[in-house]
Amino acid sequence: MWIPKWQRDQRHGVDSPVPTQAVSNEEFIPRPQSSQQRQWEQLIGELADEKSKKLGLPRRDFMRTSMGMATAFLASNMIYGPNWDVDAAETLDADATTEKFPKGEYFIVDVQTHFTDGVAIGFRKAEFVRNMGFDLKENAEAYSFTNYVKEIFFDSETSIAVISGVPGAETNKNLLGKTLEGRDRRGGILPSWLMSQRKKELNELAGGTRAVCQGNCAPNHYWNRTTNAPDFPALFEQMEREVKTYGIDSWKWYCHTDPGRSGDGFRMDDEKMAYPFYEKSKELGLKVFSVHKGFASQSRTLGHFAHPGDLEQAAKDHPDLTFIAYHSALKHGPGEPQFEADGFYDPTTGDFEWHAELMKIKQRNPDMNNVYPEIGSSFGLLSIAHPEMCQHLIGKNVKHYGSDHVIWGTDCLWWGSPQWVIDAMKRFQISDKLCEQFGYAKLTKQDKANIFGLNAAKIYGFDVQEQIKALPNDALSNLKTAYLERGGQRDNAAQGWVRADA
């Protein structure tokens, strides 16, 4: 029998600020918890009961404090090994965490955040999320812009968010040739016009820069069926609109999707399709390309276009452009059966599919400096489901590309508020064993500062010191203070499906 995760958690008294189990998004049969996951979940509950009683707090309130978060990480260390930097004192004294990991210590730029235009799309019911112990709503409001502001800015330490695109092509003109505006342009669940509109609203509200946005336009979005080639006049018209009218800050490409119904995906090193787009973009002054790489199962027929191999020649041929490889090209996530297939991950080398290919690009081209691995979803998923692979992900990214080229992203709202992922990175460290065996370096605070936001600030042209000065006094920060003073809390639960008996 399948039941929603939150129902299962209520029955078992589970309330965890950190994921403890994977869940199903209805595309596959929910998997039972592993024995370690069950032990971890049970231990979180036992420790939370013990510590909340000592403090005279209701357990629910305790689990929404930094002490509850520390308890979850401490329990993980007790089951999986010492993967997280957490002290027992932090579970009983919030000041211990404040001293060790002060709020505002890092300037955080999340380059992969999403909301939708009034559509519930199911990510919060994904297998990974459902067993987090989160109680995330699965409806249009949960993915709305209003909830986006709450979960990204009020429930987390995110300083600046990049509103990241979801594949969709806008309709430029109607059948009478009239240029369409606003909602009439359509464009899917998160169109470029909407991202631009919300970015402007956020920044006007804040009185400064708290959001930037991407544009969805890509080479196969406008197609000439007579010539079976891109409709470049229509394509370039849309590009100009997104840059000049919308004021986008980066392109977001999904090479493995086909909203223009061209009949195929496209490669980034395609000289006939992608290269004219690059040249037009340079002409318009926009030189940042954010590209989905990995998570190939999103398309059963075009998933191979999410392979990172096409980045190499494109980056070499266009050294004046910046390419951000989203997800660090992790081919499959822990919620997919392929994740556990033989050959996907090799513990003797630390390599896993498609991420290894992204690393080899840099190894073959040590002087290439315009490719940046981004860690949205990949870091969060692996930190919970496979801590060893997570250490390889970060270890190899930093070893080959440098900590000055690894980019922070979380893929939230899909997974709720990003605060638990932020806390995970603060506490993250690579083990002595893996450092010795694979030549990784321990992450320093400067490395984490680079990853959290300084690298993205460099790409997007933020003056970090000016931003840091402005943040405490802008309207969003004042609203966040009022929200917290009135008892505002993040949620610690998720909907989705799990087996009732497991």
C-alpha positions in Angstrom: 0.0 0.0 0.0 1.2 3.5 -0.9 0.5 6.5 1.4 1.7 10.1 1.3 5.0 10.5 3.2 3.5 13.0 5.6 0.9 10.5 6.7 3.5 7.9 7.2 5.6 10.4 9.2 2.6 11.3 11.4 1.9 7.6 12.1 5.5 7.1 13.1 6.1 10.4 14.8 8.8 11.4 12.3 9.8 15.1 12.1 13.3 15.7 10.6 14.8 18.9 9.2 17.1 16.8 7.0 16.1 14.1 4.5 16.3 10.5 5.8 14.8 8.5 3.0 13.9 8.6 -0.7 10.3 8.8 -2.0 8.3 8.1 -5.1 6.9 10.6 -7.6 4.4 8.0 -8.9 6.7 7.1 -11.8 8.0 4.1 -10.0 7.2 1.9 -7.1 8.3 3.4 -3.7 11.4 1.8 -2.4 11.5 0.7 1.3 13.9 2.4 3.6 17.3 0.8 3.9 18.3 -0.5 7.3 20.6 2.5 7.8 17.9 5.0 6.8 15.6 3.4 9.3 18.2 3.5 12.0 19.0 7.2 11.2 15.3 8.2 11.2 14.7 6.4 14.5 17.8 7.9 16.1 16.8 11.4 15.1 13.5 10.9 16.9 15.1 9.4 20.0 17.6 12.2 20.3 15.0 14.9 19.6 12.8 13.5 22.4 15.7 13.5 24.8 17.0 16.9 24.0 13.7 18.7 23.6 12.7 17.5 27.1 15.9 18.7 28.6 15.2 22.1 27.1 11.5 22.1 28.0 10.5 22.6 24.3 7.8 20.8 22.3 9.6 18.5 19.9 8.1 20.1 16.9 9.5 23.5 17.9 12.9 22.0 18.8 13.2 20.4 15.3 12.7 23.8 13.7 15.7 25.3 15.5 19.4 25.1 14.8 19.6 22.6 17.6 17.1 20.3 15.7 19.2 20.6 12.6 22.4 19.8 14.5 20.6 16.8 16.0 19.8 15.4 12.5 23.4 15.8 11.3 24.8 14.3 14.6 22.5 11.3 14.1 23.7 10.9 10.6 27.3 10.8 11.8 26.4 8.1 14.3 24.9 5.9 11.6 26.9 6.6 8.4 30.2 7.8 9.9 31.7 11.3 10.5 30.6 13.0 7.4 29.4 16.3 8.9 31.0 18.9 11.1 28.7 18.9 14.1 29.3 19.0 17.9 27.0 17.5 20.5 26.9 20.8 22.3 25.1 22.3 19.3 22.1 20.0 20.0 21.4 21.7 23.3 22.8 25.2 22.8 21.8 27.3 19.8 24.6 29.7 20.6 27.1 27.0 19.9 25.9 26.8 16.3 25.7 30.6 16.1 29.3 30.9 17.2 30.5 28.1 14.9 28.3 28.9 11.8 27.2 32.5 12.3 24.2 33.6 10.2 25.3 35.8 7.4 28.8 34.4 7.4 28.6 33.7 3.7 27.3 35.7 0.8 25.0 33.2 -0.9 24.0 33.3 -4.5 21.7 30.5 -5.5 21.9 30.2 -9.3 19.1 27.6 -9.6 15.8 28.6 -8.1 12.3 28.0 -9.6 8.7 28.8 -9.1 5.8 28.2 -11.6 3.0 30.2 -13.1 0.2 28.7 -11.1 1.1 25.1 -11.8 1.8 22.2 -9.5 4.3 20.0 -11.2 5.1 17.2 -8.8 8.8 17.7 -7.9 7.9 17.9 -4.3 6.5 14.4 -4.5 9.7 13.0 -5.9 11.2 10.0 -4.1 14.0 12.0 -2.7 11.8 14.6 -1.1 9.1 12.4 0.3 11.3 10.7 2.7 13.0 13.9 3.8 10.6 14.2 6.7 9.4 17.5 5.1 5.8 18.4 5.0 5.8 20.2 1.6 2.5 21.0 0.0 1.9 19.7 -3.5 -0.4 22.3 -5.1 -0.2 25.4 -7.2 0.3 27.7 -4.2 3.3 25.7 -3.1 5.1 26.5 -6.3 3.8 30.1 -6.5 5.9 33.3 -6.4 4.6 34.2 -3.0 5.8 30.9 -1.5 9.0 31.4 -3.5 9.8 34.6 -1.6 9.0 32.9 1.7 11.0 29.8 1.3 14.0 31.3 -0.6 14.4 34.6 1.3 12.6 34.3 4.6 13.3 30.6 5.4 16.9 30.5 4.2 20.1 32.6 4.2 20.1 33.1 0.5 21.3 36.6 -0.4 20.6 36.7 -4.1 18.6 34.3 -6.2 18.8 33.5 -9.9 15.3 32.8 -11.2 16.1 29.8 -13.4 14.3 28.8 -16.5 12.1 25.8 -17.4 12.0 24.9 -21.1 9.3 26.6 -23.0 9.0 28.7 -26.2 7.0 32.0 -26.2 4.6 32.8 -29.0 5.9 36.0 -30.6 2.9 36.9 -32.8 -0.7 35.8 -33.3 -2.1 34.6 -36.7 -2.7 38.3 -37.7 0.9 39.1 -37.2 0.3 41.2 -34.1 3.1 41.0 -31.4 1.7 39.5 -28.3 2.4 40.7 -24.8 2.4 39.3 -21.3 0.4 36.2 -20.6 -0.7 36.0 -24.2 2.8 35.0 -25.0 2.4 31.8 -23.0 5.8 30.0 -22.9 5.2 27.2 -20.4 5.2 27.0 -16.6 8.0 29.5 -16.1 8.4 31.7 -19.2 11.0 34.3 -19.7 8.5 37.2 -19.5 7.3 36.0 -16.1 10.8 35.5 -14.7 11.7 39.0 -15.8 8.5 40.5 -14.3 9.1 38.8 -10.9 12.7 39.8 -10.9 11.8 43.4 -11.3 9.1 43.2 -8.6 11.5 41.6 -6.1 14.2 44.2 -6.7 11.8 47.1 -6.6 10.4 45.7 -3.3 13.9 45.2 -1.9 15.3 48.5 -3.1 18.3 46.7 -4.6 19.4 43.6 -6.4 18.1 40.4 -4.7 17.2 38.6 -7.9 18.4 38.1 -11.5 16.7 36.0 -14.1 17.4 33.8 -17.1 15.9 33.6 -20.5 14.6 30.3 -22.0 15.2 31.0 -25.7 17.3 28.3 -27.3 18.4 27.3 -30.9 15.5 24.9 -31.5 12.7 27.0 -30.2 11.7 28.6 -33.4 11.7 26.2 -36.4 11.4 26.6 -40.1 9.7 23.4 -41.2 10.2 24.2 -44.9 14.0 24.3 -44.6 14.1 22.0 -41.5 16.4 24.5 -39.8 16.1 27.2 -37.1 13.9 30.1 -38.1 16.7 32.6 -37.4 14.6 35.8 -38.0 12.1 34.6 -35.4 14.8 33.3 -33.1 16.8 36.5 -33.2 13.7 38.6 -32.6 12.9 36.6 -29.5 16.6 36.9 -28.3 16.5 40.7 -28.7 13.2 40.8 -26.8 14.6 38.8 -23.9 17.7 40.8 -23.6 16.5 44.3 -24.4 12.9 44.2 -23.1 13.0 41.6 -20.4 16.6 42.4 -19.2 17.6 38.8 -18.7 21.0 38.1 -17.2 21.8 34.6 -18.6 20.4 32.0 -21.0 19.1 28.7 -19.6 19.3 25.9 -22.1 17.9 22.4 -22.0 19.5 20.7 -25.0 17.4 17.6 -24.4 14.0 19.3 -24.9 12.1 20.4 -28.0 9.4 23.0 -27.2 9.7 24.4 -30.8 8.8 20.9 -32.2 11.9 20.7 -34.3 11.9 17.0 -34.0 15.1 16.8 -32.0 17.3 18.2 -29.4 20.5 20.1 -30.2 24.2 20.1 -29.3 26.1 23.1 -27.9 28.9 22.6 -30.4 26.6 22.5 -33.4 28.1 25.1 -35.7 24.8 25.6 -37.7 22.4 25.8 -34.8 24.2 26.9 -31.7 27.0 29.0 -33.0 24.8 31.6 -34.7 23.0 32.0 -31.4 26.3 32.6 -29.6 27.3 35.3 -32.1 23.9 37.0 -31.8 24.1 36.9 -28.0 27.6 38.4 -28.1 26.2 41.2 -30.3 23.5 41.8 -27.6 26.1 41.8 -24.9 25.0 38.7 -23.1 27.7 36.1 -22.5 26.5 33.7 -19.8 25.0 30.3 -20.8 23.6 28.1 -18.1 23.0 24.6 -19.4 21.2 21.6 -17.9 23.6 18.7 -18.0 22.8 15.3 -16.4 19.5 13.9 -15.1 19.1 12.4 -18.5 15.9 10.5 -17.6 13.9 13.7 -18.0 13.6 12.7 -21.7 13.3 9.1 -22.8 14.2 10.0 -26.4 16.4 13.1 -26.1 18.2 12.5 -22.8 21.5 11.9 -24.6 21.6 15.6 -25.4 22.1 16.3 -21.7 25.5 14.7 -21.9 28.3 17.3 -21.1 30.5 16.3 -24.0 29.4 19.1 -26.3 30.6 21.7 -23.8 34.2 21.1 -24.7 34.4 22.3 -28.3 31.8 25.1 -27.6 33.9 26.5 -24.8 37.1 26.2 -26.8 35.6 27.9 -29.8 34.0 30.7 -27.7 36.5 31.6 -24.9 34.7 34.9 -24.4 31.5 33.1 -23.2 30.8 31.6 -19.8 29.3 28.1 -19.6 27.7 26.9 -16.4 27.1 23.1 -16.3 24.1 22.6 -14.1 23.9 19.6 -11.8 27.6 18.9 -12.5 26.3 16.5 -15.2 25.2 13.8 -12.7 23.4 11.4 -15.1 21.0 9.8 -12.6 19.7 10.8 -9.2 19.2 8.5 -6.2 15.5 8.2 -7.0 16.2 6.4 -10.3 16.9 2.7 -10.6 19.9 3.4 -12.8 21.6 5.0 -9.8 22.2 1.6 -8.3 23.1 -0.1 -11.6 26.5 -1.8 -12.0 29.0 0.6 -13.4 27.2 3.8 -12.6 29.5 4.6 -9.7 33.1 3.2 -9.3 34.3 3.5 -5.7 37.8 2.5 -6.8 38.1 5.7 -8.9 35.4 7.8 -7.3 33.9 8.3 -10.8 30.2 8.3 -11.7 28.5 8.6 -15.0 28.7 11.8 -16.9 30.2 13.7 -14.0 33.4 11.9 -14.9 33.2 13.1 -18.5 32.8 16.7 -17.3 35.9 16.3 -15.2 37.9 14.9 -18.2 37.0 18.0 -20.2 39.1 20.1 -17.8 41.8 17.5 -17.6 42.2 17.6 -21.3 42.1 21.4 -21.3 43.8 22.7 -18.2 43.9 26.2 -19.5 40.1 26.3 -20.2 38.6 28.8 -17.7 35.1 29.4 -19.0 33.4 26.2 -17.8 31.8 26.1 -14.3 30.3 23.0 -12.7 27.1 23.9 -10.7 25.9 21.6 -8.0 22.1 22.1 -7.8 20.2 19.0 -6.7 23.4 16.9 -7.1 24.9 18.0 -3.9 21.7 17.9 -1.9 20.6 14.5 -3.2 24.0 12.9 -2.8 24.6 14.4 0.7 21.7 12.4 1.9 21.6 9.3 -0.2 25.3 8.7 -0.7 27.7 10.8 1.4 30.8 9.2 -0.2 29.7 10.1 -3.7 28.9 13.6 -2.5 32.5 14.0 -1.3 33.7 12.8 -4.7 31.4 15.3 -6.4 32.8 18.3 -4.5 36.3 16.8 -4.3 36.7 16.3 -8.0 35.0 19.6 -8.9 37.4 21.5 -6.8 40.5 19.4 -7.7 40.0 19.8 -11.5 38.1 23.1 -11.9 39.2 24.9 -8.7 37.0 26.2 -5.9 36.9 29.5 -7.8 34.9 27.7 -10.6 32.3 25.7 -8.6 28.8 27.3 -8.5 26.2 27.1 -5.8 22.6 26.1 -6.7 19.9 24.2 -5.0 17.0 23.6 -7.5 14.5 24.9 -4.9 11.5 25.5 -4.7 11.3 22.0 -6.2 12.6 20.6 -2.9 11.2 23.3 -0.6 13.4 25.9 1.3 17.1 25.5 0.6 18.2 26.1 4.2 18.9 22.5 5.0 21.2 22.3 1.9 23.0 25.4 3.0 23.5 23.9 6.4 24.8 20.7 4.8 27.4 22.7 2.9 28.5 24.6 6.0 29.0 21.3 7.8 30.4 19.4 4.8 34.0 18.2 4.7 35.9 15.6 2.7 37.3 12.7 4.8 41.0 12.2 5.4 40.7 8.8 3.7 39.4 10.2 0.5 41.8 13.1 0.5 44.7 10.7 0.9 43.4 8.2 -1.6 42.3 10.6 -4.4 44.4 13.7 -3.8 41.5 15.9 -2.7 42.1 18.9 -0.5 40.1 19.8 2.6 37.6 22.6 1.9 38.6 25.8 3.6 36.1 28.6 4.5 37.4 30.5 1.6 36.6 27.6 -0.7 33.1 27.5 0.7 32.8 31.3 0.3 33.8 30.9 -3.3 31.2 28.2 -3.9 28.4 29.8 -2.0 28.4 33.0 -3.8 31.7 34.7 -4.8 32.0 32.8 -8.0 28.5 33.6 -9.1 29.0 37.2 -8.1 32.0 37.3 -10.5 30.0 35.8 -13.3 27.0 38.1 -12.9 28.9 41.2 -12.0 27.8 41.8 -8.5 29.9 44.1 -6.2 29.9 41.8 -3.2 31.0 44.4 -0.7 28.3 46.8 -1.8 25.7 44.0 -1.7 26.8 43.0 1.8 26.4 46.6 3.0 23.0 46.9 1.5 21.4 43.6 2.5 20.7 44.3 6.2 18.8 47.4 5.5 16.8 46.5 2.4 13.0 45.9 2.5 13.3 42.1 2.1 15.6 41.8 5.1 13.2 44.0 7.2 10.3 41.8 6.1 12.2 38.7 7.0 13.0 40.1 10.5 9.3 40.8 11.0 8.4 37.3 9.7 10.8 35.6 12.2 9.8 37.8 15.1 6.2 36.8 14.6 7.1 33.1 14.8 7.6 32.3 11.1 9.1 28.8 10.7 10.2 26.6 7.9 8.3 23.4 7.2 9.9 20.0 8.0 7.7 17.6 6.0 7.0 16.4 2.5 4.1 14.9 0.5 4.6 12.1 -1.9 4.4 8.4 -1.8 6.1 5.7 0.3 5.2 2.2 1.3 3.0 2.2 4.3 4.8 -0.9 5.7 8.3 0.3 5.1 
